[in-house]
């Protein structure tokens, strides 16, 4: 089967899935200056000053799924929705994800269908042993056997950024109307839209 094109995102840090086993592997990653600028554009914030993560990877579920868990730390420059002043914000949030090489596994229903088709001839599905994955699980798909840790962290970062950034100490004055986005002064891009754009471009 031909390999898929390996898409790089604003910040990609790839790990070979075959190098991860049931012994936890710790990986520390940090975005460089170019990646920080690109991620800031995608996240719809003025600036990201630093972004790093401390992650642990290990194989689960009979060795076919890689579980990633850890935390990220980011320092950002945001714009206050009350005063329009820029201010620094630090985020520390957990990261978690599951990844599967779907070229080497098939769904449970497909496995059953292939088994029933071949059973009369005494053959195994496709002539080889088939690993089976539950339909109830929906891990991200690896690309060419690689896990993109950078993209995983960026997704968690985008969801963690406040939709209505508010500088500490700045208060609404009496009579202020509710802060709402307008065409002239839009708020930060909806985080789910940023993730939706990435999914559609894959």
MDTraj code that builds the backbone (N, CA, C; nanometers):
import mdtraj as md
import numpy as np

residues = "UNK UNK UNK UNK UNK UNK UNK UNK UNK UNK UNK UNK UNK UNK UNK UNK UNK UNK UNK UNK UNK UNK UNK UNK UNK UNK UNK UNK UNK UNK UNK UNK UNK UNK UNK UNK UNK UNK UNK UNK UNK UNK UNK UNK UNK UNK UNK UNK UNK UNK UNK UNK UNK UNK UNK UNK UNK UNK UNK UNK UNK UNK UNK UNK UNK UNK UNK UNK UNK UNK UNK UNK UNK UNK UNK UNK UNK UNK UNK UNK UNK UNK UNK UNK UNK UNK UNK UNK UNK UNK UNK UNK UNK UNK UNK UNK UNK UNK UNK UNK UNK UNK UNK UNK UNK UNK UNK UNK UNK UNK UNK UNK UNK UNK UNK UNK UNK UNK UNK UNK UNK UNK UNK UNK UNK UNK UNK UNK UNK UNK UNK UNK UNK UNK UNK UNK UNK UNK UNK UNK UNK UNK UNK UNK UNK UNK UNK UNK UNK UNK UNK UNK UNK UNK UNK UNK UNK UNK UNK UNK UNK UNK UNK UNK UNK UNK UNK UNK UNK UNK UNK UNK UNK UNK UNK UNK UNK UNK UNK UNK UNK UNK UNK UNK UNK UNK UNK UNK UNK UNK UNK UNK UNK UNK UNK UNK UNK UNK UNK UNK UNK UNK".split()
xyz = np.array([
    [0.0839, -0.1189, 0.0000],
    [0.0000, 0.0000, 0.0000],
    [0.0875, 0.1240, 0.0000],
    [0.0647, 0.2206, -0.0917],
    [0.1477, 0.3398, -0.0972],
    [0.1314, 0.4252, 0.0274],
    [0.2376, 0.4905, 0.0653],
    [0.2334, 0.5750, 0.1836],
    [0.1555, 0.7025, 0.1565],
    [0.0876, 0.7511, 0.2616],
    [0.0147, 0.8762, 0.2503],
    [0.1130, 0.9920, 0.2638],
    [0.0737, 1.1072, 0.2071],
    [0.1568, 1.2261, 0.2231],
    [0.1575, 1.2655, 0.3702],
    [0.2756, 1.2925, 0.4235],
    [0.2893, 1.3278, 0.5641],
    [0.2651, 1.4773, 0.5800],
    [0.1467, 1.5121, 0.6291],
    [0.1103, 1.6530, 0.6430],
    [0.1757, 1.7132, 0.7662],
    [0.2420, 1.8261, 0.7465],
    [0.2970, 1.9000, 0.8596],
    [0.2026, 2.0130, 0.8930],
    [0.1866, 2.0389, 1.0206],
    [0.0979, 2.1452, 1.0670],
    [0.1808, 2.2630, 1.1170],
    [0.1162, 2.3579, 1.1835],
    [0.1881, 2.4748, 1.2331],
    [0.3044, 2.4348, 1.3234],
    [0.2820, 2.3322, 1.4020],
    [0.3904, 2.2760, 1.4836],
    [0.3766, 2.1252, 1.4823],
    [0.4635, 2.0586, 1.4097],
    [0.4623, 1.9129, 1.4033],
    [0.5881, 1.8571, 1.4678],
    [0.5681, 1.7579, 1.5515],
    [0.6807, 1.6858, 1.6120],
    [0.6436, 1.5382, 1.6048],
    [0.7031, 1.4667, 1.5090],
    [0.6647, 1.3289, 1.4815],
    [0.7470, 1.2287, 1.5615],
    [0.6781, 1.1239, 1.6065],
    [0.7412, 1.0114, 1.6757],
    [0.7047, 0.8841, 1.6017],
    [0.8026, 0.7992, 1.5739],
    [0.7765, 0.6719, 1.5083],
    [0.7013, 0.5798, 1.6043],
    [0.5827, 0.5364, 1.5627],
    [0.5019, 0.4511, 1.6488],
    [0.5701, 0.3206, 1.6845],
    [0.6473, 0.2661, 1.5925],
    [0.7110, 0.1356, 1.6171],
    [0.8165, 0.1431, 1.7271],
    [0.8584, 0.2637, 1.7620],
    [0.9584, 0.2785, 1.8673],
    [0.8956, 0.2806, 2.0067],
    [0.7612, 0.2847, 2.0123],
    [0.6913, 0.2905, 2.1401],
    [0.6403, 0.1520, 2.1772],
    [0.6731, 0.1053, 2.2988],
    [0.6238, -0.0243, 2.3441],
    [0.5477, -0.0069, 2.4750],
    [0.5299, -0.1150, 2.5493],
    [0.4506, -0.1086, 2.6720],
    [0.5265, -0.0463, 2.7880],
    [0.6545, -0.0203, 2.7676],
    [0.7322, 0.0532, 2.8671],
    [0.7160, 0.2021, 2.8400],
    [0.6646, 0.2804, 2.9353],
    [0.6419, 0.4227, 2.9119],
    [0.7663, 0.4954, 2.8629],
    [0.7472, 0.5765, 2.7578],
    [0.8562, 0.6570, 2.7015],
    [0.8248, 0.8041, 2.7250],
    [0.9158, 0.8741, 2.7896],
    [0.8939, 1.0158, 2.8199],
    [0.9576, 1.1022, 2.7118],
    [0.8801, 1.2005, 2.6637],
    [0.9279, 1.2895, 2.5575],
    [0.8978, 1.4339, 2.5962],
    [0.9999, 1.5195, 2.5878],
    [0.9806, 1.6627, 2.6115],
    [0.9983, 1.7356, 2.4788],
    [0.9020, 1.8206, 2.4444],
    [0.9090, 1.8933, 2.3182],
    [0.8868, 2.0417, 2.3428],
    [0.9444, 2.1225, 2.2542],
    [0.9332, 2.2678, 2.2668],
    [0.9249, 2.3297, 2.1282],
    [0.8317, 2.4214, 2.1085],
    [0.8120, 2.4848, 1.9779],
    [0.9181, 2.5919, 1.9540],
    [0.9676, 2.5987, 1.8294],
    [1.0660, 2.7026, 1.7966],
    [0.9938, 2.8328, 1.7584],
    [1.0709, 2.9356, 1.7300],
    [1.0140, 3.0683, 1.7052],
    [0.9181, 3.0701, 1.5867],
    [0.9545, 3.0034, 1.4791],
    [0.8686, 3.0009, 1.3603],
    [0.7355, 2.9325, 1.3909],
    [0.7418, 2.8203, 1.4629],
    [0.6197, 2.7479, 1.4986],
    [0.5309, 2.8310, 1.5901],
    [0.5914, 2.9040, 1.6832],
    [0.5137, 2.9870, 1.7748],
    [0.4330, 3.0927, 1.6985],
    [0.4942, 3.1524, 1.5975],
    [0.4240, 3.2528, 1.5172],
    [0.3080, 3.1906, 1.4408],
    [0.3311, 3.0744, 1.3823],
    [0.2264, 3.0085, 1.3035],
    [0.1111, 2.9606, 1.3910],
    [0.1436, 2.9078, 1.5084],
    [0.0385, 2.8612, 1.5989],
    [-0.0443, 2.9790, 1.6497],
    [0.0205, 3.0940, 1.6737],
    [-0.0518, 3.2126, 1.7196],
    [-0.1546, 3.2566, 1.6160],
    [-0.1177, 3.2504, 1.4881],
    [-0.2109, 3.2863, 1.3811],
    [-0.3303, 3.1920, 1.3814],
    [-0.3027, 3.0643, 1.3900],
    [-0.4114, 2.9653, 1.3912],
    [-0.5016, 2.9824, 1.5127],
    [-0.4420, 3.0117, 1.6287],
    [-0.5195, 3.0251, 1.7520],
    [-0.5909, 3.1591, 1.7613],
    [-0.5526, 3.2560, 1.6774],
    [-0.6178, 3.3864, 1.6790],
    [-0.5785, 3.4720, 1.7974],
    [-0.4513, 3.4622, 1.8397],
    [-0.4015, 3.5440, 1.9508],
    [-0.2840, 3.6283, 1.9019],
    [-0.2564, 3.7415, 1.9684],
    [-0.1475, 3.8286, 1.9231],
    [-0.0113, 3.7598, 1.9177],
    [0.0178, 3.6777, 2.0192],
    [0.1513, 3.6187, 2.0242],
    [0.1535, 3.4985, 2.1182],
    [0.2348, 3.4004, 2.0836],
    [0.2667, 3.2910, 2.1753],
    [0.4161, 3.2994, 2.2000],
    [0.4530, 3.3231, 2.3237],
    [0.5921, 3.3474, 2.3585],
    [0.6698, 3.2189, 2.3860],
    [0.6014, 3.1176, 2.4340],
    [0.6663, 2.9896, 2.4629],
    [0.5597, 2.8815, 2.4672],
    [0.5974, 2.7612, 2.4217],
    [0.5058, 2.6467, 2.4243],
    [0.5886, 2.5190, 2.4320],
    [0.5701, 2.4444, 2.5383],
    [0.6413, 2.3180, 2.5523],
    [0.5524, 2.2163, 2.6221],
    [0.5913, 2.0919, 2.6139],
    [0.5115, 1.9853, 2.6735],
    [0.6007, 1.8726, 2.7235],
    [0.5555, 1.8098, 2.8298],
    [0.6228, 1.6937, 2.8881],
    [0.5234, 1.5782, 2.8773],
    [0.5514, 1.4810, 2.7890],
    [0.4553, 1.3769, 2.7559],
    [0.5123, 1.2369, 2.7800],
    [0.4226, 1.1424, 2.8064],
    [0.4596, 1.0027, 2.8212],
    [0.3788, 0.9203, 2.7218],
    [0.4462, 0.8324, 2.6476],
    [0.3812, 0.7482, 2.5475],
    [0.3995, 0.6020, 2.5849],
    [0.2939, 0.5232, 2.5680],
    [0.3045, 0.3787, 2.5887],
    [0.1949, 0.3066, 2.5108],
    [0.2191, 0.1799, 2.4845],
    [0.1222, 0.0996, 2.4085],
    [0.0196, 0.0386, 2.5018],
    [-0.1062, 0.0399, 2.4554],
    [-0.2165, -0.0175, 2.5308],
    [-0.3011, -0.1039, 2.4379],
    [-0.4034, -0.1677, 2.4951],
    [-0.5012, -0.2446, 2.4183],
    [-0.4337, -0.3439, 2.3229],
    [-0.3677, -0.4397, 2.3827],
    [-0.2996, -0.5453, 2.3061],
    [-0.1909, -0.4912, 2.2152],
    [-0.1396, -0.3741, 2.2486],
    [-0.0257, -0.3199, 2.1761],
    [-0.0571, -0.2479, 2.0473],
    [-0.1855, -0.2293, 2.0137],
    [-0.2168, -0.1679, 1.8857],
    [-0.2441, -0.0178, 1.8951],
    [-0.2650, 0.0341, 2.0164],
    [-0.2953, 0.1763, 2.0353],
    [-0.1884, 0.2409, 2.1221],
    [-0.1442, 0.3582, 2.0811],
    [-0.0474, 0.4347, 2.1603],
    [-0.1221, 0.5415, 2.2394],
    [-0.1023, 0.5392, 2.3702],
    [-0.1646, 0.6370, 2.4586],
    [-0.0630, 0.7447, 2.4924],
    [-0.1019, 0.8702, 2.4739],
    [-0.0161, 0.9847, 2.5051],
    [-0.0801, 1.0631, 2.6189],
    [-0.0032, 1.0927, 2.7220],
    [-0.0550, 1.1702, 2.8352],
    [0.0557, 1.2579, 2.8903],
    [0.0168, 1.3721, 2.9449],
    [0.1150, 1.4631, 3.0021],
    [0.0555, 1.6005, 3.0228],
    [0.1396, 1.7025, 3.0142],
    [0.0935, 1.8402, 3.0338],
    [0.1694, 1.9317, 2.9388],
    [0.1044, 2.0427, 2.9042],
    [0.1746, 2.1461, 2.8290],
    [0.1787, 2.2735, 2.9122],
    [0.2744, 2.3580, 2.8796],
    [0.2872, 2.4882, 2.9431],
    [0.3068, 2.5914, 2.8330],
    [0.2315, 2.6978, 2.8389],
    [0.2407, 2.8005, 2.7353],
    [0.2371, 2.9391, 2.7970],
    [0.3114, 3.0309, 2.7356],
    [0.3059, 3.1719, 2.7726],
    [0.2559, 3.2485, 2.6510],
    [0.1430, 3.3163, 2.6656],
    [0.0802, 3.3844, 2.5529],
    [0.0604, 3.5319, 2.5804],
    [0.0474, 3.6080, 2.4733],
    [0.0034, 3.7468, 2.4814],
    [-0.1389, 3.7519, 2.4286],
    [-0.2317, 3.7956, 2.5130],
    [-0.3719, 3.8042, 2.4766],
    [-0.4174, 3.9498, 2.4780],
    [-0.5347, 3.9759, 2.4200],
    [-0.5913, 4.1102, 2.4191],
    [-0.7149, 4.1123, 2.5069],
    [-0.7157, 4.2033, 2.6038],
    [-0.8266, 4.2140, 2.6983],
    [-0.9532, 4.2600, 2.6256],
    [-1.0646, 4.1912, 2.6480],
    [-1.1896, 4.2264, 2.5809],
    [-1.2530, 4.3519, 2.6404],
    [-1.2043, 4.3963, 2.7567],
    [-1.2588, 4.5158, 2.8201],
    [-1.1818, 4.6404, 2.7792],
    [-1.0478, 4.6349, 2.7930],
    [-0.9654, 4.7537, 2.7687],
    [-0.8908, 4.7512, 2.6370],
    [-0.8902, 4.6357, 2.5685],
    [-0.8149, 4.6162, 2.4438],
    [-0.6641, 4.6199, 2.4670],
    [-0.6210, 4.6170, 2.5934],
    [-0.4781, 4.6121, 2.6252],
    [-0.4272, 4.4691, 2.6087],
    [-0.3032, 4.4594, 2.5663],
    [-0.2413, 4.3276, 2.5585],
    [-0.1798, 4.2917, 2.6939],
    [-0.1863, 4.1649, 2.7299],
    [-0.1305, 4.1199, 2.8564],
    [-0.0833, 3.9763, 2.8413],
    [0.0078, 3.9364, 2.9293],
    [0.0618, 3.8012, 2.9234],
    [-0.0238, 3.7055, 3.0058],
    [-0.0338, 3.5836, 2.9563],
    [-0.1135, 3.4812, 3.0227],
    [-0.0368, 3.3497, 3.0183],
    [-0.0322, 3.2786, 3.1294],
    [0.0343, 3.1483, 3.1335],
    [-0.0701, 3.0383, 3.1488],
    [-0.0579, 2.9366, 3.0663],
    [-0.1488, 2.8228, 3.0720],
    [-0.0715, 2.6960, 3.1018],
    [-0.1256, 2.6143, 3.1911],
    [-0.0717, 2.4815, 3.2208],
    [-0.1898, 2.3859, 3.2215],
    [-0.1943, 2.2974, 3.1239],
    [-0.3104, 2.2099, 3.1108],
    [-0.2675, 2.0672, 3.0751],
    [-0.3512, 1.9687, 3.1075],
    [-0.3199, 1.8302, 3.0710],
    [-0.3369, 1.8052, 2.9221],
    [-0.2653, 1.7051, 2.8726],
    [-0.2725, 1.6612, 2.7332],
    [-0.2984, 1.5102, 2.7329],
    [-0.3894, 1.4651, 2.6469],
    [-0.4140, 1.3222, 2.6374],
    [-0.4655, 1.2884, 2.4983],
    [-0.4191, 1.1772, 2.4454],
    [-0.4642, 1.1341, 2.3139],
    [-0.4318, 0.9880, 2.2898],
    [-0.5047, 0.9275, 2.1946],
    [-0.4816, 0.7891, 2.1564],
    [-0.4591, 0.7831, 2.0065],
    [-0.3650, 0.7022, 1.9640],
    [-0.3301, 0.6926, 1.8221],
    [-0.3204, 0.5466, 1.7807],
    [-0.3646, 0.5210, 1.6570],
    [-0.3667, 0.3838, 1.6060],
    [-0.3206, 0.3817, 1.4617],
    [-0.2414, 0.2805, 1.4266],
    [-0.2015, 0.2616, 1.2875],
    [-0.3116, 0.1811, 1.2197],
    [-0.4039, 0.2489, 1.1543],
    [-0.5218, 0.1823, 1.0992],
    [-0.4909, 0.1042, 0.9721],
    [-0.3704, 0.1177, 0.9193],
    [-0.3326, 0.0355, 0.8049],
    [-0.3072, -0.1085, 0.8476],
    [-0.2815, -0.1283, 0.9769],
    [-0.2519, -0.2637, 1.0248],
    [-0.3645, -0.3213, 1.1091],
    [-0.4756, -0.2447, 1.1253],
    [-0.5896, -0.2943, 1.2003],
    [-0.7163, -0.2704, 1.1203],
    [-0.8200, -0.3449, 1.1545],
    [-0.9491, -0.3254, 1.0888],
    [-1.0566, -0.3193, 1.1950],
    [-1.1732, -0.2662, 1.1598],
    [-1.2815, -0.2561, 1.2568],
    [-1.3368, -0.3945, 1.2891],
    [-1.4046, -0.4038, 1.4013],
    [-1.4606, -0.5301, 1.4460],
    [-1.5613, -0.5854, 1.3448],
    [-1.6482, -0.4968, 1.2925],
    [-1.7488, -0.5416, 1.1966],
    [-1.6842, -0.5912, 1.0670],
    [-1.5792, -0.5234, 1.0210],
    [-1.5119, -0.5667, 0.8999],
    [-1.4449, -0.7020, 0.9218],
    [-1.3867, -0.7189, 1.0405],
    [-1.3207, -0.8455, 1.0707],
    [-1.4207, -0.9606, 1.0694],
    [-1.5391, -0.9367, 1.1280],
    [-1.6413, -1.0405, 1.1287],
    [-1.6856, -1.0750, 0.9870],
    [-1.7044, -0.9714, 0.9055],
    [-1.7489, -0.9935, 0.7681],
    [-1.6469, -1.0753, 0.6900],
    [-1.5187, -1.0392, 0.7050],
    [-1.4149, -1.1123, 0.6338],
    [-1.4038, -1.2553, 0.6860],
    [-1.4241, -1.2717, 0.8163],
    [-1.4168, -1.4071, 0.8730],
    [-1.5280, -1.4947, 0.8173],
    [-1.6515, -1.4376, 0.8139],
    [-1.7656, -1.5146, 0.7640],
    [-1.7499, -1.5492, 0.6159],
    [-1.6890, -1.4555, 0.5407],
    [-1.6704, -1.4787, 0.3981],
    [-1.5700, -1.5896, 0.3728],
    [-1.4650, -1.5934, 0.4549],
    [-1.3564, -1.6874, 0.4320],
    [-1.3740, -1.8200, 0.5050],
    [-1.4624, -1.8197, 0.6060],
    [-1.4705, -1.9358, 0.6944],
    [-1.5039, -2.0652, 0.6199],
    [-1.5903, -2.0536, 0.5171],
    [-1.6294, -2.1730, 0.4435],
    [-1.5137, -2.2396, 0.3730],
    [-1.4105, -2.1612, 0.3416],
    [-1.2935, -2.2155, 0.2730],
    [-1.1796, -2.2479, 0.3684],
    [-1.2075, -2.2247, 0.4971],
    [-1.1035, -2.2543, 0.5951],
    [-0.9875, -2.1576, 0.5883],
    [-1.0117, -2.0345, 0.5376],
    [-0.9039, -1.9368, 0.5255],
    [-0.9164, -1.8314, 0.6347],
    [-0.8053, -1.7722, 0.6659],
    [-0.8063, -1.6567, 0.7558],
    [-0.8382, -1.5341, 0.6728],
    [-0.8921, -1.4294, 0.7384],
    [-0.9279, -1.3077, 0.6658],
    [-0.8075, -1.2522, 0.5944],
    [-0.8199, -1.2391, 0.4607],
    [-0.7100, -1.1834, 0.3831],
    [-0.5908, -1.2743, 0.3767],
    [-0.6037, -1.3976, 0.4278],
    [-0.4919, -1.4914, 0.4248],
    [-0.3928, -1.4711, 0.5363],
    [-0.4208, -1.3732, 0.6267],
    [-0.3280, -1.3454, 0.7366],
    [-0.4085, -1.3215, 0.8634],
    [-0.3389, -1.3221, 0.9766],
    [-0.4031, -1.2881, 1.1031],
    [-0.4466, -1.1424, 1.0989],
    [-0.5635, -1.1118, 1.1554],
    [-0.6156, -0.9749, 1.1527],
    [-0.6336, -0.9236, 1.2939],
    [-0.5728, -0.8101, 1.3241],
    [-0.5954, -0.7470, 1.4532],
    [-0.7306, -0.6780, 1.4486],
    [-0.8002, -0.6778, 1.5606],
    [-0.9361, -0.6243, 1.5642],
    [-0.9437, -0.5065, 1.6601],
    [-1.0145, -0.4015, 1.6206],
    [-1.0348, -0.2850, 1.7061],
    [-1.1835, -0.2621, 1.7279],
    [-1.2225, -0.2271, 1.8485],
    [-1.3622, -0.2047, 1.8818],
    [-1.4157, -0.0793, 1.8159],
    [-1.5411, -0.0849, 1.7729],
    [-1.6048, 0.0320, 1.7133],
    [-1.6255, 0.1429, 1.8166],
    [-1.6283, 0.1056, 1.9430],
    [-1.6544, 0.2045, 2.0477],
    [-1.5349, 0.2969, 2.0686],
    [-1.4188, 0.2552, 2.0251],
    [-1.2986, 0.3371, 2.0407],
    [-1.2733, 0.4134, 1.9120],
    [-1.2241, 0.5344, 1.9255],
    [-1.2010, 0.6158, 1.8060],
    [-1.0687, 0.6903, 1.8161],
    [-0.9577, 0.6186, 1.8165],
    [-0.8272, 0.6855, 1.8259],
    [-0.7938, 0.7606, 1.6979],
    [-0.7079, 0.8599, 1.7099],
    [-0.6586, 0.9315, 1.5921],
    [-0.5770, 0.8350, 1.5063],
    [-0.5795, 0.8564, 1.3786],
    [-0.5050, 0.7696, 1.2888],
    [-0.3606, 0.8172, 1.2747],
    [-0.2672, 0.7256, 1.2895],
    [-0.1280, 0.7588, 1.2610],
    [-0.1130, 0.7757, 1.1097],
    [-0.0152, 0.8534, 1.0686],
    [0.0152, 0.8689, 0.9264],
    [0.1532, 0.8096, 0.9022],
    [0.1566, 0.7062, 0.8185],
    [0.2819, 0.6346, 0.7925],
    [0.3471, 0.5864, 0.9215],
    [0.2629, 0.5467, 1.0167],
    [0.3141, 0.4921, 1.1410],
    [0.3704, 0.5953, 1.2362],
    [0.3395, 0.7239, 1.2150],
    [0.3944, 0.8300, 1.2993],
    [0.2844, 0.8992, 1.3796],
    [0.3223, 0.9463, 1.4986],
    [0.2336, 1.0233, 1.5855],
    [0.2837, 1.1673, 1.5874],
    [0.1930, 1.2617, 1.5611],
    [0.2307, 1.4037, 1.5620],
    [0.1992, 1.4630, 1.6996],
    [0.3001, 1.4655, 1.7866],
    [0.2818, 1.5167, 1.9218],
    [0.2596, 1.6678, 1.9231],
    [0.3256, 1.7389, 1.8314],
    [0.3100, 1.8835, 1.8257],
    [0.1663, 1.9224, 1.7989],
    [0.1032, 1.8591, 1.7004],
    [-0.0356, 1.8886, 1.6668],
    [-0.1292, 1.8565, 1.7825],
    [-0.1032, 1.7469, 1.8533],
    [-0.1849, 1.7111, 1.9687],
    [-0.1809, 1.8212, 2.0742],
    [-0.0617, 1.8738, 2.1014],
    [-0.0470, 1.9812, 2.2005],
    [-0.1169, 2.1077, 2.1527],
    [-0.1036, 2.1406, 2.0249],
    [-0.1672, 2.2618, 1.9713],
    [-0.3190, 2.2539, 1.9865],
    [-0.3775, 2.1375, 1.9599],
    [-0.5222, 2.1227, 1.9756],
    [-0.5653, 2.1496, 2.1187],
    [-0.4908, 2.0962, 2.2150],
    [-0.5238, 2.1190, 2.3556],
    [-0.5024, 2.2655, 2.3944],
    [-0.3987, 2.3266, 2.3404],
    [-0.3732, 2.4682, 2.3687],
    [-0.4892, 2.5550, 2.3211],
    [-0.5337, 2.5342, 2.1973],
    [-0.6412, 2.6157, 2.1397],
    [-0.7676, 2.6085, 2.2243],
    [-0.8001, 2.4893, 2.2711],
    [-0.9204, 2.4729, 2.3528],
    [-0.9047, 2.5348, 2.4918],
    [-0.7815, 2.5550, 2.5368],
    [-0.7574, 2.6083, 2.6710],
    [-0.7527, 2.7607, 2.6743],
    [-0.7341, 2.8249, 2.5585],
    [-0.7253, 2.9714, 2.5551],
    [-0.8616, 3.0328, 2.5865],
    [-0.8685, 3.1290, 2.6796],
    [-0.9973, 3.1897, 2.7142],
    [-1.0639, 3.2545, 2.5923],
    [-1.1931, 3.2316, 2.5759],
    [-1.2663, 3.2915, 2.4644],
    [-1.2812, 3.4424, 2.4847],
    [-1.2874, 3.4853, 2.6118],
    [-1.3006, 3.6276, 2.6444],
    [-1.1869, 3.6671, 2.7382],
    [-1.0670, 3.6873, 2.6847],
    [-0.9517, 3.7202, 2.7702],
    [-0.9764, 3.8465, 2.8513],
    [-0.9432, 3.8413, 2.9793],
    [-0.9712, 3.9528, 3.0696],
    [-0.8495, 3.9816, 3.1548],
    [-0.7909, 4.0977, 3.1370],
    [-0.6709, 4.1359, 3.2127],
    [-0.7060, 4.1523, 3.3593],
    [-0.6208, 4.0964, 3.4439],
    [-0.6450, 4.1047, 3.5880],
    [-0.6472, 4.2497, 3.6344],
    [-0.7475, 4.2848, 3.7134],
    [-0.7575, 4.4203, 3.7671],
    [-0.8426, 4.5134, 3.6830],
    [-0.8703, 4.4781, 3.5593],
    [-0.9545, 4.5613, 3.4728],
    [-1.0998, 4.5229, 3.4956],
    [-1.1842, 4.6218, 3.5261],
    [-1.3236, 4.5938, 3.5575],
    [-1.4166, 4.6664, 3.4606],
    [-1.5355, 4.6104, 3.4454],
    [-1.6386, 4.6772, 3.3662],
    [-1.6869, 4.8009, 3.4420],
    [-1.7107, 4.9079, 3.3701],
    [-1.7690, 5.0263, 3.4311],
    [-1.9208, 5.0142, 3.4291],
    [-1.9858, 5.0817, 3.5218],
    [-2.1314, 5.0766, 3.5292],
    [-2.1913, 5.1252, 3.3978],
    [-2.2820, 5.0500, 3.3436],
    [-2.3465, 5.0917, 3.2186],
    [-2.2826, 5.0295, 3.0963],
    [-2.1682, 4.9616, 3.1127],
    [-2.1070, 4.8950, 2.9974],
    [-2.2014, 4.7885, 2.9431],
    [-2.2079, 4.7788, 2.8127],
    [-2.2890, 4.6752, 2.7515],
    [-2.2119, 4.5443, 2.7516],
    [-2.2832, 4.4365, 2.7330],
    [-2.2191, 4.3059, 2.7266],
    [-2.1198, 4.3035, 2.6115],
    [-2.0007, 4.2500, 2.6371],
    [-1.8990, 4.2420, 2.5343],
    [-1.9397, 4.1379, 2.4313],
    [-1.9528, 4.1819, 2.3071],
    [-1.9886, 4.0910, 2.1991],
    [-1.8982, 4.1175, 2.0798],
    [-1.8677, 4.0159, 2.0003],
    [-1.7859, 4.0364, 1.8817],
    [-1.8622, 4.1126, 1.7752],
    [-1.7920, 4.1980, 1.7027],
    [-1.8505, 4.2689, 1.5901],
    [-1.7616, 4.2498, 1.4706],
    [-1.8070, 4.2918, 1.3537],
    [-1.7249, 4.2803, 1.2335],
    [-1.6020, 4.3676, 1.2429],
    [-1.6136, 4.4828, 1.3124],
    [-1.5004, 4.5748, 1.3244],
    [-1.4005, 4.5292, 1.4293],
    [-1.4506, 4.4622, 1.5342],
    [-1.3595, 4.4194, 1.6409],
    [-1.3945, 4.2780, 1.6857],
    [-1.3627, 4.1790, 1.6029],
    [-1.3969, 4.0410, 1.6371],
    [-1.3146, 3.9903, 1.7542],
    [-1.3735, 3.9010, 1.8299],
    [-1.2991, 3.8358, 1.9365],
    [-1.2131, 3.7259, 1.8766],
    [-1.1414, 3.6571, 1.9625],
    [-1.0554, 3.5490, 1.9152],
    [-1.1358, 3.4465, 1.8381],
    [-1.0751, 3.3908, 1.7343],
    [-1.1412, 3.2899, 1.6530],
    [-1.1905, 3.1741, 1.7386],
    [-1.3115, 3.1309, 1.7112],
    [-1.3689, 3.0181, 1.7826],
    [-1.2711, 2.9006, 1.7796],
    [-1.2321, 2.8469, 1.8974],
    [-1.1331, 2.7380, 1.8987],
    [-1.1787, 2.6150, 1.8225],
    [-1.3089, 2.5871, 1.8242],
    [-1.3580, 2.4697, 1.7524],
    [-1.3496, 2.4909, 1.6016],
    [-1.3606, 2.6177, 1.5572],
    [-1.3439, 2.6472, 1.4153],
    [-1.1998, 2.6209, 1.3736],
    [-1.1044, 2.6559, 1.4614],
    [-0.9630, 2.6328, 1.4300],
    [-0.9351, 2.4843, 1.4158],
    [-0.9954, 2.4034, 1.5028],
    [-0.9761, 2.2590, 1.4940],
    [-1.0506, 2.2018, 1.3746],
    [-1.1694, 2.2592, 1.3442],
    [-1.2479, 2.2136, 1.2296],
    [-1.1707, 2.2371, 1.1008],
    [-1.1077, 2.3544, 1.0889],
    [-1.0281, 2.3860, 0.9706],
    [-0.9176, 2.2839, 0.9514],
    [-0.8525, 2.2452, 1.0619],
    [-0.7416, 2.1492, 1.0522],
    [-0.7938, 2.0146, 1.0058],
    [-0.9073, 1.9702, 1.0621],
    [-0.9638, 1.8406, 1.0239],
    [-1.0001, 1.8386, 0.8752],
    [-1.0593, 1.9496, 0.8249],
    [-1.1021, 1.9533, 0.6858],
    [-0.9866, 1.9553, 0.5890],
    [-0.8711, 2.0051, 0.6337],
    [-0.7553, 2.0162, 0.5452],
    [-0.6699, 1.8913, 0.5451],
    [-0.7032, 1.7919, 0.6278],
    [-0.6214, 1.6697, 0.6326],
    [-0.6431, 1.5862, 0.5076],
])
top = md.Topology()
chain = top.add_chain()
for i, resn in enumerate(residues, 1):
    res = top.add_residue(resn, chain, resSeq=i)
    for name in ("N", "CA", "C"):
        top.add_atom(name, md.element.get_by_symbol(name[0]), res)
traj = md.Trajectory(xyz[None], top)
